[in-house]
Structure formats: structure tokens, C-alpha cells
């Protein structure tokens, strides 16, 4: 075999090994990827029941119902659509009605979202980028542009 052909085989083999390593890495990380949805996106194209996702928006005024034990039920909105959320843990201290939050959990077949984690903004001006973008698209964002 010529030296030139040997180089081509080595480059082709290296590219194959790198492609296989990349495919295996992406497959391994696919379970760790959590997609973000706004209530409007959930209404238009709901994910399969049991899918682990992240949703964000504003807690609708008058929607928070705190349980006897720790936990709560509330409605999350982006101004256009709403989604009912249930959470069985202690809510963050900064959680309140009208507050921008991000909740992580699973979407149920009934259309309710069962949260495993609820994150509230940490000061008066912070809004998670995904939530801010969803609220801008719905025309409800009142804050300054981050750019």
C-alpha cells in the first residue's frame, strides 16, 4: 500500500472513531437534557406524559393554594396561556403571586405539571432568561432588555 493510501485510511479511521465517540457522548447526555417550555408552548405542542421538562412564567394572582403539609398548587402563566402546577416540597422564600419562577418536573396526561423543583427569582430585577424571552414573545414582559 502506498504511503498516501495509508494516510487516507488513518484519517478515515480517526474520523470514524471520533464520530462514534461523539455519538456515544450525545446518547449518554440525552437523559440529562431538560427542555424549557412556556405555558403557550405547552398548550400548542404538549410533550408526552411523564417527560421531564422545565416550565417558566409568572405565578397567577390568586392561584396559590398551600397544602396542610408542605407544598402547594398554583397556576403558572405567560399572559396567553396557563398551566396548573402541583409541588410537594417547601416553596422558596421568594415565591409569591405575580413572581417569575421556573419549575422543573414532569408533565402529566391530565395536563397538570408535577414539579420536583421550584426556583424563584433572587432579587427585584432578575428574571430567568428563558422566562423573560417567553414573556417578551407573549407581549407581557415589562422589564428592561438585557442586551
Backbone as a chain_set.jsonl record, in Angstrom:
{"seq": "XXXXXXXXXXXXXXXXXXXXXXXXXXXXXXXXXXXXXXXXXXXXXXXXXXXXXXXXXXXXXXXXXXXXXXXXXXXXXXXXXXXXXXXXXXXXXXXXXXXXXXXXXXXXXXXXXXXXXXXXXXXXXXXXXXXXXXXXXXXXXXXXXXX", "coords": {"N": [[0.84, -1.178, 0.0], [0.476, 2.213, -0.731], [2.063, 5.121, 0.674], [0.436, 7.368, 0.696], [-2.172, 6.284, 0.533], [-2.191, 4.954, 2.95], [-2.232, 7.074, 4.76], [-4.761, 8.195, 4.16], [-6.425, 6.079, 4.978], [-5.824, 6.094, 7.707], [-6.717, 8.658, 8.492], [-9.417, 8.424, 7.832], [-10.117, 6.326, 9.578], [-9.609, 7.54, 12.077], [-11.486, 9.619, 11.973], [-13.832, 8.123, 11.98], [-13.696, 6.887, 14.509], [-13.768, 9.188, 16.171], [-16.298, 10.19, 15.45], [-17.942, 8.104, 16.369], [-17.368, 8.251, 19.111], [-18.412, 10.802, 19.683], [-21.142, 10.355, 19.076], [-21.797, 8.443, 21.062], [-21.349, 9.98, 23.364], [-23.287, 12.037, 23.098], [-25.582, 10.45, 23.184], [-25.418, 9.475, 25.801], [-25.716, 11.847, 27.229], [-28.289, 12.562, 26.608], [-30.276, 11.841, 28.431], [-29.844, 13.651, 30.448], [-30.58, 16.088, 29.505], [-32.783, 18.751, 29.845], [-35.589, 20.144, 28.65], [-36.89, 23.47, 28.076], [-40.052, 24.994, 28.482], [-42.684, 27.308, 27.763], [-45.915, 28.245, 29.103], [-47.561, 28.715, 26.835], [-46.22, 27.323, 24.777], [-46.539, 24.745, 25.784], [-49.31, 24.488, 25.59], [-49.69, 24.599, 22.833], [-48.073, 22.534, 21.797], [-47.932, 19.944, 23.478], [-45.686, 17.979, 25.499], [-44.948, 14.415, 25.727], [-46.682, 12.537, 28.244], [-45.157, 12.251, 31.412], [-42.675, 13.091, 30.637], [-39.651, 14.652, 31.498], [-39.374, 17.97, 32.12], [-38.82, 21.567, 31.979], [-40.565, 24.392, 33.064], [-41.641, 27.804, 32.759], [-42.702, 31.025, 33.943], [-45.083, 33.444, 35.126], [-46.439, 33.422, 38.417], [-49.806, 33.114, 38.729], [-52.011, 35.616, 39.94], [-53.858, 35.099, 42.902], [-53.965, 32.337, 42.67], [-52.559, 30.558, 44.243], [-52.616, 27.805, 46.335], [-51.98, 26.667, 49.34], [-50.967, 23.623, 50.808], [-51.934, 21.454, 53.613], [-49.754, 20.04, 54.66], [-46.276, 20.588, 53.823], [-46.003, 22.196, 50.691], [-47.745, 23.027, 47.611], [-50.326, 24.169, 45.343], [-50.587, 25.815, 42.281], [-51.084, 28.239, 39.642], [-49.422, 28.752, 36.633], [-48.512, 31.287, 34.366], [-48.046, 32.844, 31.13], [-49.237, 34.989, 30.212], [-50.699, 34.519, 27.905], [-51.464, 31.806, 27.966], [-52.203, 29.289, 30.48], [-51.021, 27.001, 33.033], [-51.657, 24.4, 35.298], [-49.936, 23.749, 38.304], [-48.503, 21.47, 40.55], [-46.847, 21.036, 43.628], [-44.849, 19.338, 45.941], [-43.075, 20.058, 47.931], [-41.197, 22.258, 50.168], [-41.818, 25.633, 49.443], [-39.772, 28.166, 47.857], [-38.464, 30.972, 49.744], [-38.777, 33.394, 48.417], [-40.939, 33.006, 46.785], [-44.02, 34.038, 45.467], [-47.265, 35.376, 44.557], [-47.57, 36.645, 41.254], [-44.917, 36.535, 40.809], [-41.982, 35.743, 38.937], [-41.093, 32.509, 38.016], [-39.288, 29.378, 37.698], [-40.045, 26.064, 37.122], [-39.253, 22.682, 37.594], [-39.948, 19.423, 36.497], [-42.408, 16.872, 35.852], [-44.645, 16.475, 33.12], [-48.034, 15.759, 33.16], [-50.552, 13.411, 31.952], [-53.066, 14.433, 32.38], [-52.782, 17.1, 31.955], [-51.773, 18.632, 33.939], [-48.929, 19.877, 35.683], [-46.407, 18.359, 37.487], [-44.269, 19.414, 39.795], [-40.858, 19.008, 40.737], [-38.9, 20.638, 41.548], [-38.817, 24.041, 42.429], [-37.934, 27.2, 41.424], [-37.357, 30.486, 42.383], [-37.074, 33.954, 41.469], [-34.139, 35.866, 42.405], [-33.789, 38.529, 43.142], [-35.094, 41.902, 42.844], [-34.832, 42.615, 40.144], [-34.053, 40.473, 38.589], [-34.763, 38.003, 36.133], [-35.249, 34.779, 34.969], [-33.569, 33.929, 31.944], [-34.94, 32.322, 30.013], [-37.606, 32.53, 30.811], [-37.993, 35.293, 30.629], [-37.7, 35.639, 27.846], [-39.883, 34.132, 26.89], [-41.975, 35.627, 27.986], [-41.546, 38.081, 26.72], [-42.133, 37.357, 24.084], [-44.846, 36.851, 24.325], [-45.745, 39.351, 24.803], [-45.961, 40.344, 27.344], [-43.818, 41.081, 28.929], [-42.298, 43.408, 31.054], [-39.929, 44.423, 31.84], [-36.527, 45.714, 31.558], [-34.494, 45.473, 28.592], [-32.099, 42.9, 28.406], [-29.898, 42.998, 26.781]], "CA": [[0.0, 0.0, 0.0], [1.248, 3.453, -0.811], [2.064, 5.991, 1.853], [-0.731, 8.252, 0.578], [-3.347, 5.491, 0.883], [-2.119, 4.681, 4.39], [-2.693, 8.297, 5.424], [-6.202, 8.291, 3.972], [-7.049, 5.083, 5.856], [-5.654, 6.549, 9.095], [-7.617, 9.803, 8.688], [-10.771, 7.871, 7.83], [-10.301, 5.574, 10.828], [-9.68, 8.504, 13.177], [-12.777, 10.308, 11.863], [-14.851, 7.163, 12.402], [-13.603, 6.743, 15.969], [-14.259, 10.436, 16.759], [-17.74, 10.24, 15.228], [-18.543, 7.143, 17.284], [-17.247, 8.812, 20.468], [-19.376, 11.9, 19.77], [-22.478, 9.768, 19.126], [-21.972, 7.841, 22.384], [-21.436, 11.071, 24.333], [-24.598, 12.662, 22.947], [-26.582, 9.494, 23.667], [-25.326, 9.445, 27.266], [-26.201, 13.12, 27.751], [-29.694, 12.795, 26.251], [-31.09, 11.72, 29.638], [-29.591, 14.793, 31.316], [-31.097, 17.298, 28.873], [-34.123, 19.125, 30.292], [-36.05, 21.206, 27.762], [-37.675, 24.541, 28.681], [-41.298, 25.328, 27.802], [-43.571, 28.312, 28.345], [-47.287, 27.716, 29.058], [-48.067, 28.762, 25.464], [-45.623, 26.202, 24.047], [-47.183, 23.521, 26.272], [-50.668, 24.44, 25.05], [-49.624, 24.369, 21.396], [-47.413, 21.267, 21.478], [-47.586, 19.331, 24.757], [-44.801, 16.807, 25.436], [-45.55, 13.174, 26.192], [-46.843, 12.447, 29.693], [-44.006, 11.669, 32.088], [-41.441, 13.704, 30.153], [-39.041, 15.578, 32.452], [-39.197, 19.261, 31.451], [-38.739, 22.779, 32.799], [-41.508, 25.408, 32.597], [-41.431, 29.083, 33.423], [-43.692, 32.066, 33.74], [-45.462, 34.186, 36.323], [-47.464, 32.796, 39.243], [-51.029, 33.885, 38.543], [-52.573, 36.19, 41.166], [-54.992, 34.397, 43.487], [-53.998, 30.928, 42.302], [-51.753, 29.727, 45.144], [-53.318, 27.078, 47.389], [-50.971, 25.95, 50.126], [-51.499, 22.426, 51.435], [-51.766, 21.332, 55.062], [-48.324, 19.739, 54.807], [-45.553, 21.494, 52.935], [-46.364, 22.043, 49.292], [-48.756, 23.963, 47.12], [-50.826, 24.11, 43.981], [-50.702, 27.167, 41.751], [-51.208, 28.336, 38.19], [-48.328, 29.484, 36.005], [-48.991, 31.908, 33.129], [-47.173, 33.74, 30.374], [-50.121, 36.029, 29.708], [-51.576, 33.976, 26.873], [-51.956, 30.506, 28.397], [-51.88, 28.925, 31.857], [-50.867, 25.584, 33.335], [-51.743, 24.101, 36.723], [-48.711, 23.153, 38.827], [-48.549, 20.994, 41.931], [-45.5, 20.891, 44.17], [-44.973, 18.694, 47.245], [-41.976, 20.422, 48.812], [-41.281, 23.631, 50.684], [-41.616, 26.656, 48.414], [-38.715, 29.125, 48.183], [-38.897, 32.148, 50.496], [-39.126, 34.48, 47.495], [-42.105, 32.615, 45.998], [-45.251, 34.769, 45.752], [-48.086, 35.614, 43.377], [-47.012, 37.657, 40.367], [-43.474, 36.283, 40.776], [-41.452, 34.909, 37.869], [-40.453, 31.298, 38.525], [-39.017, 28.247, 36.816], [-40.339, 24.811, 37.814], [-38.762, 21.505, 36.887], [-40.702, 18.242, 36.892], [-42.969, 16.066, 34.774], [-45.938, 16.84, 32.565], [-48.961, 14.635, 33.328], [-51.542, 13.236, 30.879], [-54.219, 15.271, 32.713], [-52.476, 18.48, 31.608], [-51.159, 19.275, 35.093], [-47.481, 19.74, 35.792], [-45.976, 17.996, 38.831], [-42.919, 19.961, 39.946], [-39.94, 18.455, 41.732], [-38.085, 21.78, 41.961], [-39.364, 25.365, 42.092], [-36.915, 28.234, 41.586], [-37.891, 31.849, 42.31], [-36.023, 34.925, 41.186], [-33.392, 36.178, 43.617], [-33.878, 39.941, 43.525], [-36.181, 42.62, 42.192], [-34.655, 42.838, 38.719], [-33.667, 39.254, 37.879], [-35.769, 37.127, 35.535], [-34.539, 33.761, 34.2], [-33.592, 34.298, 30.53], [-35.972, 31.598, 29.278], [-38.895, 33.099, 31.193], [-38.047, 36.634, 30.053], [-37.924, 35.506, 26.412], [-41.268, 33.686, 26.681], [-42.857, 36.751, 28.303], [-41.38, 39.069, 25.642], [-42.858, 36.863, 22.912], [-46.288, 36.964, 24.565], [-46.055, 40.763, 24.946], [-46.236, 40.668, 28.74], [-42.584, 41.482, 29.61], [-42.29, 44.818, 31.403], [-38.588, 44.791, 32.289], [-35.589, 46.252, 30.589], [-33.836, 44.489, 27.744], [-30.814, 42.5, 28.987], [-28.805, 43.137, 25.809]], "C": [[0.887, 1.243, 0.0], [1.106, 4.258, 0.473], [0.831, 6.907, 1.862], [-2.007, 7.509, 0.983], [-3.368, 5.18, 2.379], [-2.622, 5.897, 5.182], [-4.205, 8.445, 5.32], [-6.938, 7.307, 4.872], [-6.958, 5.516, 7.321], [-6.595, 7.724, 9.395], [-9.062, 9.323, 8.735], [-11.077, 7.103, 9.111], [-10.439, 6.498, 12.022], [-11.016, 9.245, 13.159], [-13.913, 9.383, 12.31], [-14.866, 7.007, 13.913], [-14.121, 8.0, 16.659], [-15.773, 10.568, 16.598], [-18.477, 9.296, 16.163], [-18.49, 7.657, 18.721], [-18.244, 9.951, 20.674], [-20.798, 11.364, 19.883], [-22.759, 9.152, 20.496], [-22.115, 8.908, 23.467], [-22.803, 11.733, 24.279], [-25.711, 11.733, 23.433], [-26.587, 9.454, 25.193], [-25.896, 10.722, 27.88], [-27.686, 13.35, 27.48], [-30.618, 12.67, 27.456], [-30.939, 12.925, 30.551], [-30.153, 16.097, 30.755], [-32.529, 17.541, 29.348], [-34.546, 20.327, 29.451], [-36.935, 22.2, 28.505], [-38.905, 24.827, 27.82], [-41.974, 26.492, 28.516], [-44.97, 27.707, 28.339], [-47.889, 27.728, 27.653], [-47.519, 27.604, 24.643], [-46.239, 24.876, 24.483], [-48.589, 23.375, 25.708], [-50.66, 24.087, 23.563], [-49.071, 22.995, 21.041], [-46.989, 20.574, 22.767], [-46.653, 18.133, 24.586], [-45.551, 15.562, 25.911], [-45.647, 13.189, 27.709], [-45.632, 11.73, 30.289], [-42.669, 12.23, 31.64], [-40.94, 14.715, 31.166], [-38.722, 16.878, 31.714], [-39.075, 20.377, 32.484], [-39.721, 23.774, 32.201], [-41.246, 26.699, 33.352], [-42.513, 30.072, 33.071], [-43.945, 32.79, 35.044], [-46.525, 33.409, 37.085], [-48.696, 33.687, 39.171], [-51.58, 34.358, 39.89], [-53.797, 35.404, 41.611], [-55.032, 32.905, 43.219], [-53.284, 29.999, 43.287], [-52.641, 29.125, 46.233], [-52.271, 26.261, 48.126], [-51.639, 24.784, 50.834], [-51.286, 22.426, 52.932], [-50.324, 20.978, 55.396], [-47.584, 20.722, 53.903], [-45.939, 21.185, 51.498], [-47.46, 23.009, 48.909], [-49.207, 23.571, 45.732], [-50.96, 25.557, 43.519], [-50.796, 27.103, 40.239], [-50.08, 29.224, 37.675], [-48.824, 30.022, 34.672], [-47.877, 32.683, 32.435], [-47.996, 34.862, 29.747], [-51.098, 35.52, 28.673], [-52.224, 32.659, 27.31], [-51.539, 30.259, 29.844], [-51.693, 27.42, 31.965], [-50.907, 25.414, 34.844], [-50.485, 23.352, 37.149], [-48.973, 22.669, 40.243], [-47.117, 20.727, 42.374], [-45.612, 20.38, 45.603], [-43.839, 19.029, 48.201], [-42.159, 21.817, 49.368], [-40.976, 24.638, 49.567], [-40.497, 27.597, 48.828], [-39.282, 30.334, 48.925], [-39.361, 33.273, 49.583], [-40.338, 34.169, 46.624], [-43.323, 33.433, 46.433], [-46.019, 34.95, 44.444], [-47.502, 36.768, 42.561], [-45.518, 37.5, 40.161], [-43.099, 35.445, 39.561], [-40.743, 33.707, 38.465], [-40.135, 30.349, 37.377], [-39.26, 27.001, 37.654], [-39.851, 23.659, 36.945], [-39.519, 20.293, 37.397], [-41.231, 17.504, 35.684], [-44.361, 16.553, 34.394], [-46.829, 15.607, 32.638], [-49.963, 14.588, 32.174], [-52.779, 14.112, 31.111], [-54.007, 16.739, 32.33], [-51.866, 19.252, 32.76], [-49.663, 18.99, 35.088], [-47.145, 19.424, 37.245], [-44.515, 18.398, 38.98], [-42.134, 19.21, 41.016], [-39.038, 19.547, 42.29], [-38.787, 23.067, 41.535], [-38.284, 26.388, 42.413], [-37.566, 29.605, 41.419], [-36.746, 32.809, 42.043], [-35.387, 35.413, 42.481], [-33.335, 37.648, 43.987], [-34.956, 40.616, 42.695], [-36.041, 42.727, 40.682], [-34.355, 41.572, 37.937], [-34.88, 38.498, 37.346], [-34.976, 36.074, 34.765], [-34.651, 34.066, 32.708], [-34.69, 33.607, 29.736], [-37.349, 32.179, 29.559], [-39.049, 34.488, 30.567], [-38.335, 36.574, 28.555], [-39.363, 35.083, 26.112], [-42.245, 34.826, 26.958], [-42.744, 37.864, 27.261], [-42.199, 38.66, 24.421], [-44.372, 36.991, 23.088], [-46.723, 38.42, 24.739], [-46.299, 41.196, 26.38], [-45.011, 41.165, 29.502], [-42.56, 42.977, 29.821], [-40.898, 45.331, 31.766], [-37.74, 45.338, 31.174], [-34.987, 45.139, 29.783], [-32.472, 44.196, 28.321], [-29.65, 42.771, 28.053], [-28.181, 44.462, 25.84]], "O": [[1.922, 1.287, 0.666], [0.159, 4.09, 1.24], [0.261, 7.18, 2.918], [-2.835, 8.062, 1.706], [-4.431, 5.148, 2.998], [-3.353, 5.747, 6.161], [-4.86, 8.788, 6.305], [-7.959, 7.654, 5.466], [-7.904, 5.326, 8.086], [-7.205, 7.761, 10.464], [-9.841, 9.764, 9.58], [-12.171, 7.219, 9.663], [-11.285, 6.275, 12.888], [-11.612, 9.475, 14.211], [-14.857, 9.836, 12.957], [-15.932, 6.995, 14.528], [-14.85, 7.893, 17.645], [-16.454, 11.015, 17.521], [-19.529, 9.649, 16.696], [-19.458, 7.514, 19.467], [-18.856, 10.049, 21.738], [-21.581, 11.858, 20.695], [-23.853, 9.324, 21.033], [-22.918, 8.752, 24.388], [-23.415, 11.967, 25.321], [-26.681, 12.195, 24.033], [-27.652, 9.405, 25.807], [-26.5, 10.672, 28.952], [-28.282, 14.25, 28.071], [-31.652, 13.335, 27.498], [-31.83, 13.194, 31.358], [-30.195, 17.105, 31.461], [-33.38, 16.655, 29.267], [-33.938, 21.394, 29.529], [-37.642, 21.834, 29.444], [-38.817, 24.894, 26.594], [-41.848, 26.641, 29.731], [-45.197, 26.73, 27.625], [-48.659, 26.829, 27.314], [-48.261, 26.968, 23.895], [-46.442, 23.983, 23.66], [-49.017, 22.268, 25.384], [-51.532, 23.357, 23.092], [-49.539, 22.36, 20.097], [-45.81, 20.607, 23.121], [-46.804, 17.357, 23.642], [-46.661, 15.66, 26.435], [-44.804, 13.777, 28.385], [-45.149, 10.738, 29.744], [-41.632, 11.881, 32.205], [-41.71, 15.548, 31.645], [-37.903, 16.892, 30.796], [-39.208, 20.158, 33.688], [-39.729, 23.991, 30.989], [-40.695, 26.685, 34.453], [-43.159, 29.967, 32.029], [-43.121, 32.753, 35.957], [-47.41, 32.805, 36.479], [-48.639, 34.869, 39.509], [-51.613, 33.598, 40.858], [-54.667, 35.082, 40.802], [-56.038, 32.26, 43.513], [-53.396, 28.778, 43.173], [-53.328, 29.845, 46.958], [-51.743, 25.284, 47.596], [-52.729, 24.921, 51.389], [-50.565, 23.265, 53.472], [-49.738, 21.553, 56.313], [-48.203, 21.591, 53.288], [-46.173, 20.029, 51.145], [-48.028, 23.71, 49.747], [-48.576, 22.768, 45.044], [-51.396, 26.421, 44.28], [-50.612, 26.046, 39.634], [-49.82, 30.301, 38.212], [-49.484, 29.303, 33.921], [-46.908, 33.114, 33.058], [-47.523, 35.587, 28.872], [-52.213, 36.032, 28.569], [-53.405, 32.43, 27.048], [-50.645, 30.924, 30.369], [-52.144, 26.66, 31.107], [-50.279, 26.172, 35.582], [-50.024, 22.445, 36.457], [-49.59, 23.372, 41.043], [-46.287, 20.256, 41.597], [-46.382, 20.922, 46.396], [-43.663, 18.333, 49.201], [-43.152, 22.485, 49.08], [-39.991, 24.497, 48.843], [-40.283, 27.812, 50.022], [-40.451, 30.678, 48.751], [-40.258, 34.031, 49.952], [-40.726, 34.998, 45.8], [-43.624, 33.515, 47.624], [-45.486, 34.707, 43.361], [-47.003, 37.745, 43.119], [-44.916, 38.265, 39.408], [-43.833, 34.526, 39.197], [-39.881, 33.864, 39.329], [-40.632, 30.491, 36.26], [-38.747, 26.888, 38.768], [-40.015, 23.665, 35.725], [-39.712, 20.148, 38.604], [-40.606, 17.496, 34.624], [-45.143, 16.985, 35.242], [-46.42, 14.524, 32.221], [-50.195, 15.593, 31.501], [-53.461, 14.491, 30.159], [-54.947, 17.532, 32.376], [-51.479, 20.408, 32.59], [-49.207, 17.981, 34.549], [-47.56, 20.155, 38.144], [-43.631, 17.797, 38.368], [-42.673, 18.829, 42.056], [-38.477, 19.402, 43.376], [-39.29, 23.167, 40.416], [-37.78, 26.44, 43.535], [-38.248, 29.854, 40.425], [-35.591, 32.516, 42.351], [-36.02, 35.379, 43.536], [-32.863, 37.976, 45.075], [-35.653, 39.956, 41.924], [-37.045, 42.913, 39.994], [-34.401, 41.602, 36.707], [-35.897, 38.373, 38.029], [-34.106, 36.435, 33.973], [-35.732, 34.429, 32.245], [-35.312, 34.229, 28.875], [-38.168, 32.307, 28.65], [-40.11, 34.819, 30.037], [-39.125, 37.368, 28.045], [-39.989, 35.61, 25.193], [-43.235, 34.978, 26.243], [-43.738, 38.521, 26.951], [-42.869, 39.486, 23.801], [-45.096, 37.213, 22.117], [-47.918, 38.705, 24.814], [-46.793, 42.299, 26.616], [-45.155, 41.633, 30.631], [-42.777, 43.742, 28.88], [-40.708, 46.529, 31.976], [-38.156, 45.419, 30.019], [-34.964, 43.988, 30.221], [-31.747, 45.119, 28.692], [-28.503, 42.772, 28.501], [-27.249, 44.724, 25.079]]}, "num_chains": 1, "name": "protein.A"}
